[in-house]
Amino acid sequence: MTWAERLGKQLGRPTRSVAGWLVSKMLTARNQVLEENAVQLCGIQPGDTVLELGHGPGLGLQSAARLLTGPTGRLIGVDYSEYMHQMAKERVKELIASGKVTLHHCDVAAMPLADSTVDKVFHCNCYYFWPDLGKGAREIHRVMKPGALMVTTLRHNHLATLAAKRVMPGENWRPEAYMAALRDSGFTDVRMEDKQDKNITFQAIYATALN
C-alpha cells in the first residue's frame, strides 16, 4: 500500500494509532470552517431533529447543539470510525448525558434511525469515502422528513489535489457523482454554490428530500 493509499484510508476511517491521531488533529484544524458553515447553512431551528454524518472529532456537533435550544431539539451523530466515535463522545459527554445528543458508531448506509424523522442533515469531508454513493444517499433520504434540507461543505480544489496524488479513492470525490446519486435517490433542488469565509473558498451542496 502506498503512502497516499494509507493516508486516504486514515482520512476515511481514522484508527487509534499515530496516523489516526495525526489525522484527527488535521481534521480538527482544517474542518472547523467547513463544519461551522455546514451548520449555519442548513438553517437549524431550536426544536429540530438534526443529523450529522461522519461527525469526526465532534466540532460540528458542538456548533449544532448550541442552536438546538428548544425542548424538542435533538442532535444525532453517526461515524464509521470507532476512534472518532469515542473522541466525539468525550467532547460532547455532557450533552449526551442530558439527552440532547445521541451518537451512533455505524455506517451511513445502515443507520439505526426511523423513517422520516430528521429535519436537517449536515456533513463535511465525508461522502468521498463511501463505497456506494447511491446506497448512502438512499439511506439519508429514508431518515429525512419530506421537505427536509441537507447541506454538505467541501473544498473542491483541495480534493482535486488529493485525488491527483491518489489519496482520494476512485471517482466518488467528485461533487457531480454525489449530486447525481442524490437526485437518483429522490432528492430535489440539488445544487452546488461557491462560498467564502475567513479567506477560505469552499463549496456547499444543497439537497431537499422529496415531498
Buried (B, 14 or more C-beta within 10 A) or exposed (E): EEEBEEBBBBBBBBBBEEBBBEBBEBBBEBBBBBBBBBBBBBEBEEEBBBBBBBBBBBBBBBBBBEBBEEEEBBBBBBBBBBBBBBBBBEBBEEBBEEEBBBBBBBBBBEBEBEEEBBBBBBBBBBBBBBEEBBBBBBBBBBBBBEEBBBBBBBBBEBBEEBBEEEBBBEEBBBBEBBBBBBBEBBBEEBEBEEBEEEEBEBBBBBBBBBE
